[in-house]
């Protein structure tokens, strides 16, 4: 049995649809991955700068407004100062901040990478009981299955809007129909987290797959 950790990492923050004063219509704004910091007396503002994809007009996503310097962790402040790419991605994907800014984010169009780490068994959160349960073959008809079982822990920490079947199809080269069949026949099982193959992937879920 193999154990893998899949981390779904967006390539960019979602684009934001808004009225562009330069274009005089709604356009898509992308994150410039640069922060703007305004330190005024003892208050600090931090924004993430977005730009219209058509005319480059800039728009600032409010991250912190008039906070006292002591409120900000020094290391985080330094990351803002040097436009740290991961920090820009984290803030550009923060649903709470996007909704506070009334930003209409195009989550569906975000491209992502899947970073795969192979784990030794002891590192997983599977209980002994779950482990035993997974030893049972999905069919009882006495056929020989030379399929290898893989336990996959999926981390969707940026909360991408992505269905499990879409992820699996792009990884294994299955069709949607094949994914449904795998689930129906017990070769794909949800161990924790998600609701099913056609449901969106939550922040964390565990699945079991019999690889052919
Ligand atoms: Zn524009």
Boltz pocket constraint, residues with backbone or C-beta under 6 A from the ligand:
constraints:
  - pocket:
      binder: B
      contacts: [[A, 20], [A, 21], [A, 22], [A, 23], [A, 24], [A, 27], [A, 52], [A, 53], [A, 54], [A, 55], [A, 56], [A, 57]]
      max_distance: 6.0
